Amino acid sequence: MLSGEMFIPETITVHLGLPDSDAANVTIPYISYLKNVASSEIYPTWPENALRANIYAINTYALNRIYTEWYRSRGYPFDITSTTQYDQAFVYGREIFRNISQLADELVRSYIRRQGSIEPLFAAFCDGSRTTCAGLSQWGTVGLANQGRVPYEILQYFYGDNIDIVRAPEIRAATPSYPGVPQENGMVGNDVQTIQIQLNRISRNFPAIPKIATDGVYDDRTARAVRVFQEVFSLNPTGIVNEATWYRLSYIYTSVKRLAELESEGLTFEETQRTFPNVLREGDFGHAVRSMQYYLAVVGAYYNSVIPVSINGTFDADTAASVRSFQQTYGLPQTGIVDRRTWNDIYRAYQGILDSQPPTDCARLYPNEVLREGVSSANVRILQQYLTFIAQYDPNIQPVSDTGYFGPLTRAAVQAFQREYGLTANGQVGAVTWDAISGVYSEMKCGSGKRPYQAPGYIIR
C-alpha cells in the first residue's frame, strides 16, 4: 500500500507456518481473520474494555503488515503468518467466541496510529505472563480494565500518550502497490512520485544514491538514482523500476523508516500526498485531464474501435464515451473512469504507436520524455527546431540554437510560448505543451489538420 489512502482489505492471505516453510497459504475474509486471531490470542471471559483494547492491537498489527507489504516486498505470496514467533496466533478452522465475534464486527475498521503519522502502528504485543515485550501486555490489559480504564487509556498505557484511534472509511479489495507496468524515463504520475520519495529517504542511509526532485516526473536524474539504488542492492542496473526493483524499494524504505517496528519514524501526511489525481472521471478538468485526452486522442486515431476525443481539458460525456470504448477494446470494465489500470493500458497503446511512427517533418507525437532544463537529447533538438521555426512568425518567442541541450534560453522560449497559448508557464514540456508547440509548428509548416490524431493514419487491429 504505502500511500496516504487507508482502507480495510476485504481479504488477507495467511501462511500457515513459518515464513520459509512449505505450509499452505489460505486467503480468507479479513473480518474472519480478525475474529480467529482474537479468539486464539485472548480469553472471552476478560472484561470488555480489555477485549476491546486487544482487538484494536490485533487489528492494527495485521494492517501494518498489509500496509507495509512486509512479506510481499520480500517476495512471499502472503500477507502474514499464523505463528506467534513472527506474527500473531491464527488457527485455521477454529470456532469463534460469540462476544469476540460481535466486538470484531464493531471494531474492524478502527486502528491505532501515532499522532502525526499515517500508517497503522506496529502494535506489538505479548501475553505479559510467560513472555514480556515493549508493547502491549495482554494480561496487563485485564488489570487496567479492572481499574476502570477505558480501551484508549489502556492502549496509551502501553503505546504512549501520542496515539490516536482512527477509523478507515471503507472495506474494499486490496491491490498490490506495484503499478503493473515498469516505470521508466518519460513517465509521469503518482507511482513515479512514490519512487522518488522513497529514493530520497533511502539516500539518507545510503548517500551514494543522489537526491532528486519529487515531482512525479521520471527524468534522467530519477533514472540515474534508480540505477545507483539497483547497484547498491545487487539488482540489474537498468534505471527502470520493474516489479523486483519496486518491491526492493518498498522493503528498504520500510526498513530505514522502521515502519514495521513499534518505535517507527512514521509516515507524515506530506510524504503520502501525491501531485496527480488517483482517478479521472466525468466532471474533472485541468492539466491532467488534457494530458490523458492527448494520449487517448492519438490512440483513437489508430484504433477504429476507440471513439475520437477532443483535447479540451474537460472530462465531459464525450471523453467518458471514448474511455469506455477504449476499455471495451482492451477488455477492461467499461466504467468510463480512468483508473490506474486504464491509464496503464492507454499509455502502453500510445507507446506502441509511438514506436511504430516514422520520422516526419510535420507534427511528431510526444516522445514520452519530459523535457526541462538540464536535459540533453535528440528530442530537445527537435523541440528547439520547432520553437525557432515558430519564432519566425511570432515576435514574442525568441529563436534558440538546436544544440540538443535544454538550457535557460530554451526554458525562456518554452515559457513565452506557454504564456501566449494559455498554458502553465513552468518551462517544462510534457504531453500538453509538446502537443501545442508541435501543432503550431505543423500548421505553420505543413498546413492545418496535420496533427497525428487528426490524420486518418493506419488502423491497428
N, C-alpha and C positions, 0 to 999 in steps of 0.2 A: 504494500500500500504506500507507505512513506509519503503522504501528502497531507494537506490540511483537511481533506474530506474524511470524516469518520462515520462509519456505519457498522451495524452488527451483521455479520455474514449469515446467509441462510444455512450454510453447511460448514463443516470442519472435517478435515481428514486426519485421523488418528493412527499412529503407528503402534501396534500392539506389542511393544517391546523396546529394547534399547535402540538407539538411532541406527547403528550399523548391523543390527540383527536382521535375519531373513523373515521376521514376523510379518503378518498380514497388515495391510492398510485398510481401514474402514472409513467410509465417508457417510456421515450421519447428520441430521438436522442439528444446528448449533444449540438450540434450546435443549435437545435430548442430551447432548454432551454436558451442558452445564448441570442439568439435573443428575446425571450419572456421577460426575465428579463430586458434586456436593453431597450426594448420598454415600459416596465412598470415603470422603475426607472427614466429615463431621457427623455428629450424632443428632438425630431428630428430637431428642429429649432436651437439648440445650435451650436456654432462654431465647426467645425470638430475636432480641437485639443482637445476641451473639451469632445466631444463624445468619441474620442479615449482613452483619459485618463480614463474615466468612464468605458468603456468596458474592458480595462486592469484590472481595480479594480474588476469589477463584475466577470470576468472570474477567476481571481486569488482567490477570496473569495470562489467560488464554488469548485475549485480544491483543496484548503486547506481542505475543509470539506471532500472531497473524499479521499485525500491523508492520512489524519489522521484518517480516518474511524470514524469520530466524533460521528455519530449516530449509525453506525453499531457496534461499540465497546461497546455501551450501550444496545445492544440487539434490536434496532429498525431495521425494514426491509426496510429502505430507506436511501438515501444519504444526503438529505437536505429538509427543509420545505419551504412552499410557503409564510410564513409570515415574515414581517419585524421585528416583535417582537423578532424573533430568527435568521432570516437569511435575505433574500432579496426577493423583491416582484416578484411573479410569478402568472399570471392569465391564467389558463388553457383555451385554445381555443381562445385566443385573436388574433387580427390582428397584423401584424408586419409592422413597418415602413420600407420603401424600403431602405433609406440610412443607417439605422441602420443594416438592414439585410446584406447589402454589406460590411459594416465595420466588422461585426461579422465574416463573411466568411473569411475575410483577417486576423483577429487578434485572431482567436480561438486557435491557437497553441502557442500563446505568453502569458507569465505570469510574475509576479513580484516576485523576491526573494531577501532576504538580501544577501549582499556580504559575502562570506564565508559560507553560508548555502545552503542547498539542497532543502528544502521543499518550496512550494508556500507560500508566505507571507499571514498571516491572514489580508487581505486587508479591514479592517473595513471602513465603510463609512456611511454618513447620508446626509440628504438634505441640511444642513447648513443654513436653514431658520427657519423651525419650530423646528428642533432639531439640536443639535451640538454634536460632539463626538471627540475623539482623532485621528480619521483617516481622510479620505478624505471628504471634503465638496463638494457635487455635484454642488450647485450653485456657490461655490467658484471657481470651475474649469472654469466657464464661464468668470468670471472677469480676471483670469490669462490668458486664451486663448485670450481674447480681448487685453491683454497687449502684445501679440505676443509670449507667451511662448509655446514651443512645448510640446507634451504629456509627455516626460520623465522629463522635468523640472517641469511640473505641479505635477507629481507624487512625485518627490523629495521634493517639497514644503510641501506636506502633510505627506510623509512617511520617509523623511530624505534623506541625500545625499548617504547613503550606500546601495542603491538598484540597482539591475540590471533588465533589461527586457530580458528574455531569451525565447528561442523557443524550444518546445518539438519536438523530432524527428519524432513522428508518432501519428496517431489516431488509436486506436485499442480497442478491448474488454477488459474491466477491469475484473480482477479475485479477489476473496476475498483473503486477506493475509493469512488466516488460511490454512495450507498445505493440509488439507483433511484427515490426519491421526494423532492420538495423538503422540506427541513427547515424547520419554522416554529413559531410560538408555540404552546405546549401539548405539543409532542413531548418525549419523554424517552428517553434511551438513549446508547449509546456514540458514535454518529455526532454527536449534539449535543455531547457532551463533547470530541470531536475538534475541532469548530468552535471551541469556547470556548478550548481550549488554544492553538490556532493564532492566534486573535484576540489573546489576551493577549501572546503572544510578538511578534507583528507590531506591537502597540501600543508596544513599547519603541522601535521605529524610527519609528513614526508615532503620536505621542502624542495626536492628535485622537481616536483610537479609544479609548473608555473601557475600563478594566479591568472584568472580570466574574467571577462565580463559575464554577468549572469542575466543576460537579456533575452535568452531563448533563441539566439541566432547561432547556428553551428557554422562557425567560420574557421579559418586556418589556425587561429590561436587555440580554439577549442580542440580541433583535431590534433594539434601538437601536444596539448595537455593530456589528451586521451592516450596518445602514443607513449608518453612518458609513464603514465599510470600502468599501461599494459606491460611496459618493460620492467617496471619495478615489481609487478606482481606476476611475472612469468607468463604473460599472455601474448598471443601473436600481435606484434605492434603495428596494427593496420591503421590506427586513427579512426576506426569505425566502431561504434558501440553495438556489437551484436548481443545475443542473449547471454552468452557467457560473460562478456565484459559488463553488461548491465547488472547482473546479479553479483558479480565480484565487487562492483562499485557499491551496491546496496549493502553487502556484507561488511566491507571495510568501513563504510560510512557509519553503519550501526555500531561497529566495534569502537571506532575512535570517539564517537559521541556517547558511548556506553548506554545506548538506548534500551538494551536488554539487561540492564543492571539496576539495582534499587536506587543507587545514587547516580542517576543519569544526568548528563549535561542538558538533556531536553531539547525538543524541537520548538523553536519560537514561532509565533504567528508569522513573522516576516519570512522565515525560511520555508514556510509551506504555502505562501501565496504565489500565484503564478500570473504572468502577464497576459496570457491568452485565455479566452473562454474555453471551458471543457467541452461544450457542445454549442453548435449554432442551430437555431431553429427559426421558424417563421416569426417575424416581428423584430428580430435582431437587425442591427445596422452598424455600419462603420468599416474600418480598415480590414478587420479580419474577415468580414463577410465579402468584401470586394475582392480580397485575395483568393478566397475559396471560389468565388464566381469565375475568376480568371482561369483557374485550373479546370473547373467544370466546363467552361465555355470551350476551351481547347479540346477537351475530351469529346464534347458534343459535336465538334466539327469533324471528328474522325470515327465516331461510333454512331451509326444511323439509328441505334436504339435509344440514344440519350437525347432528350429534348434540349434544344439550344437554350442558352440563358443569357440575359443581358448583364453586363458588369456595371452595376449602379450602386453597390454598397448597401442595398436594402434587401433583406431576406423576405421577399414577398411570395405570393401564391405561385407565381411562375417559377421562382427559384425552388420552392418546395416540390413542385411537379417535376422539375429537372432532376432534383436529388432522388426522388422516388424512382424515376426512370433509370438512373444510374444504379441505384440499389437493386432494382429488378434485373438489370444486366449482369450484375456481379453476384447475384444470389443472396443478397442481404435482406433483412427485414425492411419492408417498404414503409418506413416511418416518415420520410421527408425531413428527418433530423440528421445533421452531420455530427455524428459522434466520432470517437476515436477510430473505430473500425472503418467507418465510411470514409473518413478523411484519409486513412492509410491507403485504402484502395483507390481513391481519387488520385492521390499522389503517385501511386505505382502506375496507374494508367497513363498519367501525364508523363512520367519519366520514360515509359516505353515509347510514347510518341516522340518525345524529345530526342531519344537515342536514335530514332529512325529518320530524323529530319536531315535532308541535305542542306549544305550552306546556301544562303540566298542573299542577294543584295537588298531585298526589301526587309520587312519586319521579321525578326527572328524570335523564336519562342524564348521566354525567360529561361536562362541557363541553369536554374536551380542552384544558384550561388549568390548569396547576399553580398553585394559589392559595397564596400565602405572604405574609409581612409585606412591606408596601410596594406590593402590587398594588392597583390600583383598577379595578373592572369590575362589570358587571351580575351576573356570576356570583358575585362576592364578596357582593353584596347578597342573592342567593338563599341562599347558604351561611349568612349571618348570620340570615336569617329561619328557616332550618331549626334552627339552634342555639338561637335564642330560644324557638321552639316546644317543643323538647325540654327546655329548662331549666324549663318549667312543671311537668314531671313528674319531673325529675331534679335534686335539690338540689346535686349535685356539679358541675353545669355552670352557669355564670353567663350570663344573657342579655346580648346585645350589640346595639347600635344598628345598624340596617340602612343604614349610610352608603355602602356600596359600597367602602369603603377598608379594607384588611386591616392593622389596626394591632395594637399589643401586646395589647389586650383580646381581640380576635378570635383571636390566636395562643394566648392562655391558654385560651380556651374550647375551641379545637380540641385542644390538648394534654390538657385534662381529659377530653374525650371519648375521645381515643386511649388514654389510660391506663385508662379504665374499660372499654373494649372490647378490650383486649389488643393494641392496635396500637402501632407505633413512635411514641413521643411526640415527634416532631420539629416539630410545629406547622405542617406543610405538608399541603396537601390535594391528593393525587393521586387516581388512579382508585380505589385501595383504600379510602382514608379517605372519599372522596366517596360511594362505594357504601354504606359503613357508616352515615354520617350521614344520607344521603337515605333509606336503608332503614328506619332507626329512626323518622325523621320520618314516612315514609309509613305505617308500621304504626300509629303513634300517631294520625295524622290520618285515614287512609283505610281502615285495617284491613289484615290480613295478605294476602300474595300479590299485592301491587300493584307490585312492582318490575318494571321493563321486561322483564327476561329471565324473569320468572315468568308474565307475561301472554301470551296467545296471539299478540297483535299481528296484523300483516298479513304476508303472505308475499312476499318479493322473489324473483322467479324469473329 
